[in-house]
Amino acid sequence: MMPDKSMAIIEKWKVKLEGSGILVVIGGHDSPSPRGVGYSKNQAIAQSSGSYLCFLDSDDVMMPQRVRLQLEAAVRHPTSGSAPGILCGHSFLVRGTST
């Protein structure tokens, strides 16, 4: 089995992103076995400090306007009370057209 090169890839992207002014926080764990996407997302939430958080899974495609549209929708429809807002959505790309 080949060694996992994920950390080297992440470190290269960290340099590029931070060079563009984007803060990158890299987390991990000491477990010898993978913890899964749920663990990773919970860690990201715990480490975040902004008002909004955006996830993109490795098998997803982000359209160029996604973040802008989600932010606009979140601002237009703030949650009431103390419950956090959750904005989810998706579209499918079929033969080069968004449906």
Secondary structure in CASP SS format (residue, H / E / C, confidence):
PFRMAT SS
TARGET T0000
AUTHOR 0000-0000-0000
METHOD secondary structure of the structure
MODEL  1
M C 1.00
M C 1.00
P C 1.00
D C 1.00
K C 1.00
S H 1.00
M H 1.00
A H 1.00
I H 1.00
I H 1.00
E H 1.00
K H 1.00
W H 1.00
K H 1.00
V H 1.00
K H 1.00
L H 1.00
E H 1.00
G H 1.00
S C 1.00
G C 1.00
I C 1.00
L C 1.00
V C 1.00
V C 1.00
I C 1.00
G C 1.00
G C 1.00
H C 1.00
D C 1.00
S C 1.00
P C 1.00
S C 1.00
P C 1.00
R C 1.00
G C 1.00
V H 1.00
G H 1.00
Y H 1.00
S H 1.00
K H 1.00
N H 1.00
Q H 1.00
A H 1.00
I H 1.00
A H 1.00
Q H 1.00
S C 1.00
S C 1.00
G C 1.00
S C 1.00
Y C 1.00
L C 1.00
C C 1.00
F C 1.00
L C 1.00
D C 1.00
S C 1.00
D C 1.00
D C 1.00
V C 1.00
M C 1.00
M C 1.00
P C 1.00
Q C 1.00
R H 1.00
V H 1.00
R H 1.00
L H 1.00
Q H 1.00
L H 1.00
E H 1.00
A H 1.00
A H 1.00
V H 1.00
R H 1.00
H C 1.00
P C 1.00
T C 1.00
S C 1.00
G C 1.00
S C 1.00
A C 1.00
P C 1.00
G C 1.00
I C 1.00
L C 1.00
C C 1.00
G C 1.00
H C 1.00
S C 1.00
F C 1.00
L E 1.00
V E 1.00
R C 1.00
G C 1.00
T E 1.00
S E 1.00
T C 1.00
END
